[in-house]
């Protein structure tokens, strides 16, 4: 074996330097943003956009295709005509006033509980991918073993605050039983906060029963421990499945993300501001409904944003209009005083290539500047959400840590001490050997360990690895070093018993 091959096999100089400089970081706290937000509209523009959304709700109306919700709205004072609900703006604003501005999500490990809302933000991995790109970078259907691994990686990554839920679909489990094992994987393989399946009312109710087993029923009633997501059918429809799930979460004081699913130009007008006026109407109508279900229940202004290619009809990521819409939605959420969710690292590329990187960087940066509180789909998303990439997952997670550093802004904590080194070094010197630099270099400037910043000769000597290969090696090493967080054996047994009972009760082919 050649000397170069030996160096490559052992990881080479870069791996040895990484081992010296990389420390296993604990989970970062929720980001307390210090950067000013981008406010794309004047105060008059915000009022105009608000008025446009209220006119949609008052005049056009919005469908709530659910008999329980229709009766709830009728009792609350809205005009109900069949499935169409027309809601006075005064009623909307009355209900929005009881949505908490901040939410503390309580994790299984209390040290990993996080707060969001106001200037506080958290990063959450992607969910919903039917396919993965695995540790060999092969595209294939996901399994429960793959989902477990994604939850393990989320547990280990300092830049992620949650293990999410169905990061990839476990296709080897029957559809009717899938949500049970997805929830168990979220709970067992990480002690961070997580998301709960909310695709139907009964699945959301199963999640509620499982979190009661994990945390205790009384605790859950007073402490948000899990988030759910409900998607609107844009334009202007909330359906029975989503509304039943919303009630399951809100009645138990657990936050839901009220998320219109925007495909700009297809299910909204082909106009940025008009799209946000429609999205805003849809979102605030669902937020208001959470307060009819349970006044004071935590809820999050949500959305999924994409624009549609008029050449192919395919959703696009990383476009300037998506960034602009994030800025606009952020302003509207702050106008109503509610926390809001966006999507962080979206990509439409089919592999982890330059397109994926550009799209994700553009989107993630905009979410920070827009002031998003719940940055979902922040790791792994590619191919318009059709697959979750192991390689991209771990690189995106590091990008979240970098976004965390960016969002904190410039810090004055030891400014005078650092400034004094200029006088010590003087003209023509360098700062590499100063005591201050030696003491602070690791925290002063973010040092990415999934990127390669060596010179060409060092890179070549280390095997000429590009980002995908380096990321996959990193992911393998992380999984090899993973240690499962302890779970009370009695709780674990109770969770498994619940799953076994529900598997007997639920038709495995239930969609």
Secondary structure per residue as TSV (DSSP state, phi and psi in degrees):
chain	resnum	aa	ss	phi	psi
A	1	X	-	360.0	133.8
A	2	X	-	-72.7	161.7
A	3	X	H	-61.1	-38.7
A	4	X	H	-65.0	-39.7
A	5	X	H	-63.3	-39.9
A	6	X	H	-62.0	-43.3
A	7	X	H	-61.8	-41.6
A	8	X	H	-64.7	-42.5
A	9	X	H	-63.3	-38.9
A	10	X	T	-84.7	-2.6
A	11	X	T	99.6	-15.9
A	12	X	H	71.5	-170.6
A	13	X	H	-61.9	-39.1
A	14	X	H	-62.0	-41.5
A	15	X	H	-65.9	-39.7
A	16	X	H	-67.1	-39.8
A	17	X	H	-66.7	-39.1
A	18	X	H	-60.6	-41.2
A	19	X	H	-62.4	-32.7
A	20	X	H	-75.9	-38.7
A	21	X	H	-96.4	-26.2
A	22	X	-	-84.1	126.1
A	23	X	-	-114.0	143.7
A	24	X	-	-70.8	110.2
A	25	X	-	-84.8	141.0
A	26	X	-	-68.7	165.7
A	27	X	-	-57.1	133.0
A	28	X	-	-66.1	147.0
A	29	X	-	-67.2	166.3
A	30	X	-	-52.0	140.3
A	31	X	E	-67.6	123.3
A	32	X	E	-99.6	97.8
A	33	X	-	-68.9	133.6
A	34	X	-	-112.4	-16.0
A	35	X	S	-69.3	141.2
A	36	X	-	-67.1	146.8
A	37	X	-	-78.1	155.8
A	38	X	-	-83.1	114.9
A	39	X	-	-104.8	102.0
A	40	X	-	-76.7	-18.3
A	41	X	S	-115.4	149.8
A	42	X	-	-72.8	170.8
A	43	X	H	-57.7	-38.6
A	44	X	H	-65.4	-36.2
A	45	X	H	-66.6	-39.6
A	46	X	H	-61.9	-44.9
A	47	X	H	-62.9	-37.8
A	48	X	H	-66.2	-41.1
A	49	X	H	-67.4	-41.8
A	50	X	H	-58.5	-46.6
A	51	X	H	-61.5	-39.4
A	52	X	H	-62.4	-42.6
A	53	X	H	-65.3	-41.1
A	54	X	H	-65.4	-36.7
A	55	X	H	-64.3	-37.2
A	56	X	I	-60.6	-46.6
A	57	X	I	-69.7	-34.3
A	58	X	I	-80.4	-36.5
A	59	X	I	-101.2	-57.4
A	60	X	I	-71.7	-45.5
A	61	X	-	84.1	175.8
A	62	X	E	-140.0	139.6
A	63	X	E	-83.5	128.5
A	64	X	E	-112.8	97.4
A	65	X	E	-87.2	64.6
A	66	X	-	-159.8	121.1
A	67	X	H	-62.6	-35.1
A	68	X	H	-65.2	-46.1
A	69	X	H	-64.4	-39.1
A	70	X	H	-60.9	-43.7
A	71	X	H	-66.9	-38.3
A	72	X	H	-59.8	-44.4
A	73	X	H	-66.9	-39.5
A	74	X	H	-60.2	-45.7
A	75	X	H	-65.0	-29.9
A	76	X	H	-77.9	-15.8
A	77	X	T	113.3	7.4
A	78	X	-	-82.6	160.7
A	79	X	E	-88.0	120.4
A	80	X	E	-114.5	122.0
A	81	X	E	-129.1	98.3
A	82	X	T	66.2	-121.6
A	83	X	T	-95.9	-5.3
A	84	X	E	-84.8	130.9
A	85	X	E	-119.1	125.4
A	86	X	E	-110.4	123.4
A	87	X	-	-116.4	120.7
A	88	X	-	-62.5	143.7
A	89	X	H	-62.1	-32.0
A	90	X	H	-62.8	-36.6
A	91	X	H	-68.6	-41.9
A	92	X	H	-58.6	-49.0
A	93	X	H	-67.8	-35.4
A	94	X	H	-60.0	-43.7
A	95	X	H	-72.9	-38.1
A	96	X	H	-64.1	-27.0
A	97	X	T	-65.3	-19.9
A	98	X	T	-97.0	0.2
A	99	X	S	-73.9	123.9
A	100	X	-	-60.2	138.3
A	101	X	S	-73.4	-28.5
A	102	X	-	-130.1	149.6
A	103	X	E	-131.2	130.6
A	104	X	E	-102.4	117.4
A	105	X	E	-93.5	121.4
A	106	X	-	-93.6	123.3
A	107	X	-	-94.9	163.1
A	108	X	S	-58.5	-38.8
A	109	X	S	-93.1	110.6
A	110	X	G	-55.2	-27.7
A	111	X	G	-66.5	-16.6
A	112	X	G	-105.3	11.6
A	113	X	-	-67.7	147.5
A	114	X	E	-137.1	155.8
A	115	X	E	-117.0	140.2
A	116	X	E	-134.0	157.4
A	117	X	B	114.1	157.8
A	118	X	T	62.0	-122.0
A	119	X	T	-94.5	5.6
A	120	X	E	-97.2	133.2
A	121	X	E	-135.0	149.3
A	122	X	E	-131.2	158.7
A	123	X	E	-115.3	132.0
A	124	X	-	-130.7	135.8
A	125	X	-	-64.6	171.1
A	126	X	-	-70.6	164.2
A	127	X	-	-142.1	162.1
A	128	X	-	94.8	6.6
A	129	X	B	-78.4	124.3
A	130	X	S	-74.6	-22.3
A	131	X	E	-122.0	162.8
A	132	X	E	-129.7	162.0
A	133	X	E	-107.8	114.8
A	134	X	-	-86.7	-166.6
A	135	X	T	-68.4	-11.6
A	136	X	T	-103.3	10.6
A	137	X	-	60.1	34.2
A	138	X	-	-102.1	134.5
A	139	X	E	-83.8	124.9
A	140	X	E	-158.6	172.5
A	141	X	E	-66.5	148.7
A	142	X	-	-82.1	158.6
A	143	X	-	-129.6	172.3
A	144	X	H	-65.7	-32.0
A	145	X	H	-64.5	-38.7
A	146	X	H	-65.1	-44.0
A	147	X	H	-61.1	-43.0
A	148	X	H	-56.2	-42.3
A	149	X	H	-65.9	-39.8
A	150	X	H	-64.3	-39.6
A	151	X	H	-65.7	-35.4
A	152	X	H	-64.5	-44.3
A	153	X	H	-63.6	-42.2
A	154	X	H	-60.7	-38.0
A	155	X	H	-61.5	-36.1
A	156	X	H	-87.6	-21.2
A	157	X	-	-80.7	124.2
A	158	X	T	-66.7	-28.1
A	159	X	T	-82.8	-4.9
A	160	X	-	-108.0	137.2
A	161	X	-	-103.8	1.5
A	162	X	B	-150.4	157.1
A	163	X	-	-98.5	0.8
A	164	X	-	58.8	-151.8
A	165	X	S	-133.6	-95.5
A	166	X	-	-85.7	70.8
A	167	X	S	-56.3	-43.1
A	168	X	B	-134.6	148.0
A	169	X	-	-69.7	126.0
A	170	X	-	-81.3	88.4
A	171	X	T	-67.7	-12.3
A	172	X	T	-87.1	4.5
A	173	X	S	-115.1	136.2
A	174	X	-	-54.8	145.3
A	175	X	H	-55.9	-43.4
A	176	X	H	-64.8	-24.1
A	177	X	H	-104.9	-5.6
A	178	X	H	-61.1	-41.8
A	179	X	H	-63.0	-28.2
A	180	X	H	-66.5	-46.2
A	181	X	H	-76.7	-28.7
A	182	X	H	-63.1	-45.6
A	183	X	H	-64.8	-41.9
A	184	X	H	-62.4	-42.7
A	185	X	H	-60.7	-41.8
A	186	X	H	-59.7	-39.4
A	187	X	H	-78.3	-39.3
A	188	X	H	-83.6	-34.1
A	189	X	S	-96.6	-0.8
A	190	X	-	-150.6	149.5
A	191	X	-	-110.1	18.1
A	192	X	S	-83.3	173.8
A	193	X	B	-66.2	166.2
A	194	X	E	-152.5	174.3
A	195	X	E	-104.1	157.4
A	196	X	-	-117.3	144.9
A	197	X	-	-63.8	132.9
A	198	X	-	-138.4	33.6
A	199	X	S	-76.7	-22.6
A	200	X	S	-144.7	166.7
A	201	X	H	-61.6	-46.3
A	202	X	H	-66.3	-36.0
A	203	X	H	-68.3	-39.8
A	204	X	H	-63.3	-38.5
A	205	X	H	-66.6	-36.1
A	206	X	H	-61.9	-41.1
A	207	X	H	-60.3	-43.6
A	208	X	H	-60.5	-41.4
A	209	X	H	-66.2	-37.2
A	210	X	H	-71.5	-37.1
A	211	X	H	-70.7	-28.6
A	212	X	H	-65.5	-38.3
A	213	X	H	-64.6	-41.7
A	214	X	H	-71.2	-43.7
A	215	X	H	-107.7	-21.2
A	216	X	-	101.5	135.2
A	217	X	H	-61.7	-44.0
A	218	X	H	-64.3	-39.4
A	219	X	H	-62.2	-43.2
A	220	X	H	-62.7	-35.9
A	221	X	H	-63.4	-25.9
A	222	X	H	-111.6	-5.6
A	223	X	S	-135.3	118.3
A	224	X	-	-63.0	125.4
A	225	X	-	-126.7	-11.3
A	226	X	E	-152.4	147.0
A	227	X	E	-110.7	148.3
A	228	X	E	-122.1	160.3
A	229	X	E	-125.5	135.0
A	230	X	E	-121.6	132.2
A	231	X	E	-101.3	131.9
A	232	X	E	-79.5	153.2
A	233	X	-	-95.8	86.6
A	234	X	S	-67.6	140.1
A	235	X	S	-90.6	129.5
A	236	X	S	63.4	43.9
A	237	X	E	-137.8	131.4
A	238	X	E	-117.6	125.7
A	239	X	E	-99.9	172.6
A	240	X	H	-63.2	-40.1
A	241	X	H	-61.3	-46.9
A	242	X	H	-69.5	-40.6
A	243	X	H	-68.9	-34.8
A	244	X	H	-64.3	-39.7
A	245	X	H	-66.6	-40.8
A	246	X	H	-56.6	-46.8
A	247	X	H	-63.4	-38.2
A	248	X	H	-60.3	-42.3
A	249	X	H	-74.1	-51.0
A	250	X	H	-64.1	-37.6
A	251	X	H	-63.2	-26.0
A	252	X	T	-97.9	12.5
A	253	X	T	66.9	28.2
A	254	X	-	-107.5	136.0
A	255	X	-	-72.4	140.1
A	256	X	E	-114.3	146.0
A	257	X	E	-91.9	115.2
A	258	X	E	-92.0	98.5
A	259	X	E	-121.1	95.2
A	260	X	E	-56.6	144.4
A	261	X	E	-104.7	96.5
A	262	X	E	-95.5	122.0
A	263	X	E	-115.8	87.5
A	264	X	E	-54.0	125.6
A	265	X	T	95.0	-16.9
A	266	X	T	-107.0	-54.5
A	267	X	T	-112.6	11.8
A	268	X	S	-137.2	166.3
A	269	X	-	-58.9	152.9
A	270	X	S	-80.9	61.5
A	271	X	S	-159.3	128.3
A	272	X	H	-60.0	-52.5
A	273	X	H	-67.6	-39.6
A	274	X	H	-67.3	-35.1
A	275	X	H	-61.7	-42.5
A	276	X	H	-70.5	-33.7
A	277	X	H	-61.0	-41.8
A	278	X	H	-69.0	-47.7
A	279	X	H	-55.5	-45.5
A	280	X	H	-62.4	-41.4
A	281	X	H	-61.1	-44.7
A	282	X	H	-64.3	-44.4
A	283	X	H	-67.2	-47.3
A	284	X	H	-69.9	-28.3
A	285	X	H	-63.3	-43.5
A	286	X	H	-69.2	-40.7
A	287	X	H	-58.7	-44.0
A	288	X	H	-62.5	-37.0
A	289	X	H	-65.4	-34.9
A	290	X	H	-57.8	-31.9
A	291	X	H	-81.6	-21.4
A	292	X	H	-72.1	-38.9
A	293	X	H	-65.5	-47.8
A	294	X	S	-153.4	103.6
A	295	X	T	-55.8	133.2
A	296	X	T	86.4	-2.7
A	297	X	-	-64.3	138.0
A	298	X	-	-66.4	142.6
A	299	X	E	-153.9	156.8
A	300	X	E	-128.8	128.2
A	301	X	E	-67.0	116.6
A	302	X	E	-119.6	174.9
A	303	X	E	-173.8	157.8
A	304	X	E	-118.3	124.4
A	305	X	E	-111.2	126.8
A	306	X	E	-148.8	155.2
A	307	X	E	-110.6	156.1
A	308	X	E	-107.4	132.7
A	309	X	-	-68.8	122.0
A	310	X	T	-76.4	-4.0
A	311	X	T	-85.0	-40.9
A	312	X	T	-120.8	-16.5
A	313	X	-	82.7	1.3
A	314	X	-	-81.6	145.5
A	315	X	E	-68.3	144.8
A	316	X	E	-115.0	155.5
A	317	X	-	-125.2	156.2
A	318	X	S	73.5	16.3
A	319	X	-	-83.3	157.2
A	320	X	H	-63.1	-31.4
A	321	X	H	-66.6	-33.4
A	322	X	H	-64.2	-42.5
A	323	X	H	-62.4	-43.9
A	324	X	H	-60.7	-42.3
A	325	X	H	-65.6	-35.1
A	326	X	H	-61.8	-42.7
A	327	X	H	-60.2	-42.2
A	328	X	H	-67.9	-44.9
A	329	X	H	-62.6	-40.0
A	330	X	H	-58.3	-42.6
A	331	X	H	-64.6	-39.8
A	332	X	H	-67.4	-41.8
A	333	X	H	-61.6	-41.3
A	334	X	H	-67.3	-34.1
A	335	X	H	-60.3	-39.8
A	336	X	H	-87.1	-10.2
A	337	X	T	71.4	38.4
A	338	X	-	-125.6	150.6
A	339	X	-	-69.0	153.7
A	340	X	B	-138.8	154.3
A	341	X	E	-114.9	146.0
A	342	X	E	-141.7	-175.5
A	343	X	E	-109.8	134.8
A	344	X	-	-94.3	-47.1
A	345	X	S	-130.5	57.1
A	346	X	-	-76.9	142.0
A	347	X	-	-144.8	145.5
A	348	X	-	-105.0	-0.8
A	349	X	-	-69.3	156.8
A	350	X	S	-90.0	-16.5
A	351	X	S	-134.8	173.7
A	352	X	S	-83.2	78.2
A	353	X	S	-116.1	-169.7
A	354	X	H	-62.3	-37.3
A	355	X	H	-58.1	-46.2
A	356	X	H	-58.6	-42.0
A	357	X	H	-66.6	-46.2
A	358	X	H	-61.3	-48.6
A	359	X	H	-60.2	-46.2
A	360	X	H	-67.3	-41.8
A	361	X	H	-63.6	-40.9
A	362	X	H	-62.4	-44.5
A	363	X	H	-69.9	-45.6
A	364	X	H	-63.8	-42.3
A	365	X	H	-61.5	-42.1
A	366	X	H	-63.3	-36.9
A	367	X	H	-64.9	-36.6
A	368	X	H	-66.6	-46.6
A	369	X	H	-68.8	-25.8
A	370	X	H	-80.4	-15.8
A	371	X	T	83.4	29.6
A	372	X	-	-63.9	144.3
A	373	X	S	-96.7	-34.3
A	374	X	E	-124.5	97.9
A	375	X	E	-94.3	93.6
A	376	X	E	-87.9	169.3
A	377	X	S	51.6	38.0
A	378	X	-	-88.7	-5.5
A	379	X	S	-148.9	126.3
A	380	X	S	101.5	-19.3
A	381	X	E	-66.6	129.8
A	382	X	E	-154.7	169.1
A	383	X	G	54.0	44.3
A	384	X	G	55.6	33.6
A	385	X	G	86.0	3.1
A	386	X	T	-75.0	-25.3
A	387	X	E	-139.7	152.8
A	388	X	E	-107.3	126.6
A	389	X	E	-97.4	125.3
A	390	X	H	-57.6	-44.0
A	391	X	H	-64.3	-50.0
A	392	X	H	-65.1	-33.9
A	393	X	H	-55.2	-49.7
A	394	X	H	-75.9	-30.2
A	395	X	H	-72.3	-43.0
A	396	X	H	-58.4	-39.4
A	397	X	H	-60.6	-40.5
A	398	X	H	-68.5	-34.5
A	399	X	H	-62.4	-34.9
A	400	X	H	-63.2	-40.8
A	401	X	H	-63.2	-37.4
A	402	X	H	-68.1	-40.5
A	403	X	H	-63.1	-35.3
A	404	X	H	-60.1	-44.9
A	405	X	H	-65.5	-43.0
A	406	X	H	-60.1	-47.3
A	407	X	H	-65.6	-25.7
A	408	X	H	-70.2	-18.6
A	409	X	-	75.4	-178.7
A	410	X	-	-71.7	139.1
A	411	X	-	-116.8	136.8
A	412	X	-	-97.1	9.5
A	413	X	T	-55.4	-45.0
A	414	X	T	-128.0	39.6
A	415	X	H	-57.2	-46.3
A	416	X	H	-66.4	-37.7
A	417	X	H	-63.9	-42.6
A	418	X	H	-67.4	-40.8
A	419	X	H	-61.2	-35.4
A	420	X	H	-63.1	-24.5
A	421	X	H	-68.7	-21.7
A	422	X	H	-62.8	-42.6
A	423	X	H	-67.9	-37.0
A	424	X	H	-64.2	-41.4
A	425	X	H	-81.2	-45.0
A	426	X	-	73.6	-178.9
A	427	X	T	-62.0	138.4
A	428	X	T	79.4	-2.5
A	429	X	-	-88.8	-166.2
A	430	X	-	-141.5	162.2
A	431	X	S	-104.3	0.5
A	432	X	T	-64.0	-32.1
A	433	X	T	-96.9	1.0
A	434	X	S	-69.6	153.8
A	435	X	H	-60.5	-39.4
A	436	X	H	-62.9	-45.4
A	437	X	H	-62.5	-45.9
A	438	X	H	-60.9	-33.3
A	439	X	H	-80.6	-27.7
A	440	X	H	-121.1	0.6
A	441	X	H	-62.9	-32.2
A	442	X	H	-71.7	-30.8
A	443	X	H	-99.3	-16.4
A	444	X	H	-68.8	-45.7
A	445	X	S	-129.3	129.9
A	446	X	-	-61.9	130.8
A	447	X	-	-113.0	97.5
A	448	X	-	-63.6	133.7
A	449	X	S	-103.5	-2.7
A	450	X	S	-99.9	-6.1
A	451	X	S	-98.9	161.6
A	452	X	-	-114.3	118.0
A	453	X	-	-116.6	17.6
A	454	X	S	-70.3	166.0
A	455	X	-	-74.3	171.1
A	456	X	H	-59.8	-41.7
A	457	X	H	-64.9	-41.4
A	458	X	H	-65.0	-42.5
A	459	X	H	-61.5	-43.7
A	460	X	H	-64.5	-42.4
A	461	X	H	-64.0	-25.7
A	462	X	T	-94.1	15.8
A	463	X	T	101.3	5.1
A	464	X	-	54.8	41.9
A	465	X	-	-78.7	132.0
A	466	X	-	-89.1	177.1
A	467	X	H	-58.9	-38.8
A	468	X	H	-63.4	-46.7
A	469	X	H	-63.4	-42.5
A	470	X	H	-63.6	-41.6
A	471	X	H	-66.5	-39.5
A	472	X	H	-67.7	-38.7
A	473	X	H	-61.6	-42.0
A	474	X	H	-61.8	-45.7
A	475	X	H	-61.9	-42.1
A	476	X	H	-60.2	-44.7
A	477	X	H	-63.3	-40.9
A	478	X	H	-60.2	-45.9
A	479	X	H	-67.2	-33.3
A	480	X	H	-66.9	-30.6
A	481	X	H	-95.0	-2.0
A	482	X	-	-62.8	137.1
A	483	X	-	-123.1	122.7
A	484	X	-	-68.2	131.3
A	485	X	-	-66.5	139.2
A	486	X	-	-61.4	138.4
A	487	X	-	-127.1	129.6
A	488	X	-	-48.7	122.8
A	489	X	H	-55.6	-35.2
A	490	X	H	-67.6	-38.9
A	491	X	H	-66.9	-44.4
A	492	X	H	-58.6	-44.4
A	493	X	H	-63.9	-40.4
A	494	X	H	-65.5	-39.0
A	495	X	H	-63.3	-45.7
A	496	X	H	-66.1	-37.3
A	497	X	H	-63.6	-41.0
A	498	X	H	-62.9	-44.9
A	499	X	H	-59.8	-45.2
A	500	X	H	-60.7	-42.0
A	501	X	H	-65.4	-44.8
A	502	X	H	-68.3	-31.9
A	503	X	H	-63.4	-33.4
A	504	X	H	-71.4	-30.1
A	505	X	H	-88.5	-27.9
A	506	X	S	-97.4	131.8
A	507	X	-	-61.2	121.9
A	508	X	T	-62.3	-20.1
A	509	X	T	-92.9	4.3
A	510	X	-	-61.8	130.6
A	511	X	-	-88.4	360.0
